């Protein structure tokens, strides 16, 4: 068998995703959103809120929200994940419960183009950056023209908040179990990109929030990247994951993989 390689792959953009989880009527439930059908990347797909890092996510002042004087190397990714979740789904992972009026003010400020740090300060919300745990680091395969190096964070959902989509990138949001989302994809009612689908498979066996959090990477920082590679096999092309990555199956037929 031979592995498909490219001489000059596009460098991936740093990105972050936040998977909010809760214990619901279906057992473990995750917050997912449906992307607008007119977007260039993953149009109409069901994904977790997330996106590229911005320059302001690297502001050293975010370190004041860390409980000690040793913020992790992935602090900017944590900020980006929280920011994207607020911008796309209207939920903020805050240290203390946020009053509905304060949450509405934060949403309005962001919709008006106010900076994330300023809007958070105005609302009185303090991001719970230390309550996020890394589940995985996914890197877009090398043959694609748009690539991302994404940290997937997992955190217990904030209480008393309901999602409100921005209507731009996100046109709908819902809480659902991993098994339900996978079944809806199997029935042709939902579109899942590869990393999302593999994450749902990883969490499908978790009965509750505690079990899901037990799947995360111990400590803080950047775990080894999971870079799916296109490999030719006697049975046909497959996308192969690195051994020991914690996700399965390690090989998926290329025809069953959606990358964008």
Helices and strands as residue ranges (DSSP letters): E 2-3, E 13-24, E 27-35, E 46-47, E 50-52, G 55-58, G 60-65, H 75-89, H 100-111, H 116-123, G 129-131, E 133-139, E 148-156, E 170-176, H 178-186, H 194-203, H 209-213, E 226-227, E 229-233, E 236-240, E 251-253, G 254-256
